Amino acid sequence: MDFFELAAHRRSLRKFTDQKVTQDVIEKLLKTTLLAPSSKNTHSSRFMVIENREALQAIADMRDSGSAFVADAPLAIIVAGDKDLTDLWVDNASISATFLQLAVEAAGLGSCWVHINGRPHCKTDASQGTAEDYLRSKLDIPENWGLLCAVAIGYSPYDSVKPHPETDDYEKIVFVK
Ligand SMILES: Cc1cc2nc3c(=O)[nH]c(=O)nc-3n(C[C@H](O)[C@H](O)[C@H](O)COP(=O)(O)O)c2cc1C
């Protein structure tokens, strides 16, 4: 699969087989992710690689919607940024997470971005704090890290992938000639 086919083939995956992701594959994914560009080459992105069941459950429980499926993933990688290094840590971490999702696809696995930054723990009760507050209460996360998202990763139980729907996206582009 060349890059263009890979980009067209990638879809979010929220259900996974029980197959473990080997350390070799995890390292390959991270090595590629670390090649992502960053503002002023600060390399501000930081990663927490999670296979521990209780920690995966904590990610699943960090929000009251949109994250529950992480409980059954074999692997999740929290993508964060060193806030002391740059004010553009979110931008850098977003590129890192995208590189990670594309690397996952190239390795024959699937993934889904699960957002953390700015999300409440409970949508209807702001007093319960943020998803990040909740994760910090469960995991040992360095003080200076801002948390962007978790990328849930694993093997697909499906035989085929739904193609991207036909859209009028091309109309969103303005050409100046
Ligand atoms: C910034 C961002 C935040 C997202 N947050 C979540 C999330 O919290 N939970 C979830 O299940 N999917 C999340 N997604 C996945 C999107 O829902 C998904 O990419 C979108 O519906 C398009 O589907 P596709 O990835 O299959 O093309 C997120 C994606 C992005 C880029």
The ligand as an SDF file (V2000), in Angstrom:
LIG
                    3D

 31 33  0  0  0  0  0  0  0  0999 V2000
   -9.2540   15.9040   17.3960 C   0  0  0  0  0  0  0  0  0  0  0  0
   -9.9950   14.5880   17.3420 C   0  0  0  0  0  0  0  0  0  0  0  0
  -10.6890   14.1620   18.4620 C   0  0  0  0  0  0  0  0  0  0  0  0
  -11.3610   12.9280   18.4400 C   0  0  0  0  0  0  0  0  0  0  0  0
  -11.9260   12.4850   19.5980 N   0  0  0  0  0  0  0  0  0  0  0  0
  -12.5300   11.2800   19.5970 C   0  0  0  0  0  0  0  0  0  0  0  0
  -13.0330   10.7360   20.8140 C   0  0  0  0  0  0  0  0  0  0  0  0
  -12.8970   11.3160   21.8760 O   0  0  0  0  0  0  0  0  0  0  0  0
  -13.6480    9.5320   20.7570 N   0  0  0  0  0  0  0  0  0  0  0  0
  -13.7940    8.8330   19.5820 C   0  0  0  0  0  0  0  0  0  0  0  0
  -14.3720    7.7310   19.5990 O   0  0  0  0  0  0  0  0  0  0  0  0
  -13.2990    9.3140   18.4110 N   0  0  0  0  0  0  0  0  0  0  0  0
  -12.6560   10.5060   18.4040 C   0  0  0  0  0  0  0  0  0  0  0  0
  -12.1020   10.9720   17.2420 N   0  0  0  0  0  0  0  0  0  0  0  0
  -12.2260   10.2010   15.9980 C   0  0  0  0  0  0  0  0  0  0  0  0
  -13.2170   10.8850   15.0360 C   0  0  0  0  0  0  0  0  0  0  0  0
  -14.5310   10.6990   15.5180 O   0  0  0  0  0  0  0  0  0  0  0  0
  -13.0410   10.2780   13.6130 C   0  0  0  0  0  0  0  0  0  0  0  0
  -11.7170   10.5180   13.1680 O   0  0  0  0  0  0  0  0  0  0  0  0
  -14.0160   10.8940   12.6410 C   0  0  0  0  0  0  0  0  0  0  0  0
  -15.3460   10.5290   12.9480 O   0  0  0  0  0  0  0  0  0  0  0  0
  -13.7270   10.4640   11.1940 C   0  0  0  0  0  0  0  0  0  0  0  0
  -13.7540    9.0580   11.0710 O   0  0  0  0  0  0  0  0  0  0  0  0
  -12.4840    8.2770   10.4940 P   0  0  0  0  0  0  0  0  0  0  0  0
  -11.3520    8.4700   11.4600 O   0  0  0  0  0  0  0  0  0  0  0  0
  -12.9420    6.8420   10.3890 O   0  0  0  0  0  0  0  0  0  0  0  0
  -12.1520    8.8670    9.1410 O   0  0  0  0  0  0  0  0  0  0  0  0
  -11.3950   12.1570   17.2460 C   0  0  0  0  0  0  0  0  0  0  0  0
  -10.6840   12.5950   16.1260 C   0  0  0  0  0  0  0  0  0  0  0  0
   -9.9740   13.7760   16.1790 C   0  0  0  0  0  0  0  0  0  0  0  0
   -9.1700   14.1960   14.9650 C   0  0  0  0  0  0  0  0  0  0  0  0
  1  2  1  0
  2  3  1  0
  2 30  2  0
  3  4  2  0
  4  5  1  0
  4 28  1  0
  5  6  2  0
  6  7  1  0
  6 13  1  0
  7  8  2  0
  7  9  1  0
  9 10  1  0
 10 11  2  0
 10 12  1  0
 12 13  2  0
 13 14  1  0
 14 15  1  0
 14 28  1  0
 15 16  1  0
 16 17  1  0
 16 18  1  0
 18 19  1  0
 18 20  1  0
 20 21  1  0
 20 22  1  0
 22 23  1  0
 23 24  1  0
 24 25  2  0
 24 26  1  0
 24 27  1  0
 28 29  2  0
 29 30  1  0
 30 31  1  0
M  END
$$$$
